[in-house]
Amino acid sequence: MFNRLFRKPKQETNALTTLDKLNETLEMLEKKEKVLAKKAAAEVEKAKELAKARNKRAAVQCLKRKRLYEQQIEQLGNFQLRIHDQMIMLEGAKATTETVDALRTGASAMKAMQKATNIDDVDKTMDEINEQTENMKQIQDALSTPIGAAADFDEDELEAELEELEGAELEEQLLQPATTAPAAPVQVPAGRQPARPVPQKHTAEEDELAALQAEMAL
């Protein structure tokens, strides 16, 4: 257990140290490459001057040294490519290791939670919830059941009485006289006043119908 605790930080430290070392080597190679490039350029300038001075042998020697510098530059470039490749692989391995460690930690946490939560306990809890829900439903049904005088009412009789009331209201609506559109106002010449309408006498049947309407409105 202690080896597992101390192994991962050590591995991470080694990876970081290796990456730092590779970066330092890469910077050193880049500096050497720049120095060799300057030397190669200088040899080219010397060769030009010697060629102007008709010293062909010395000019050729300068070009030879320039070729040697270029070979070294190419070799340093290959070294840099190898180092870049190594750094990319190391960074990828480091990311892979961290991912695996994270997944392993998640799996351990999930396993611990599964141990803490037993399937039997879950079933027992669900049974208790269902039982409590059923008890509450029975209590609500008991409270909603009518008691006393309301329990003696017959639902069928109440529905039949409601149908009679609805039929009586429909019949009453059919017996009401159809309403006529109000007549257009008649212009009366000046000086003439319209006669007051004579109040109509209601029959006994109309009075009884009005009383029934008032009773139904209540």
Disulfide bonds with the S-S distance in Angstrom:
none
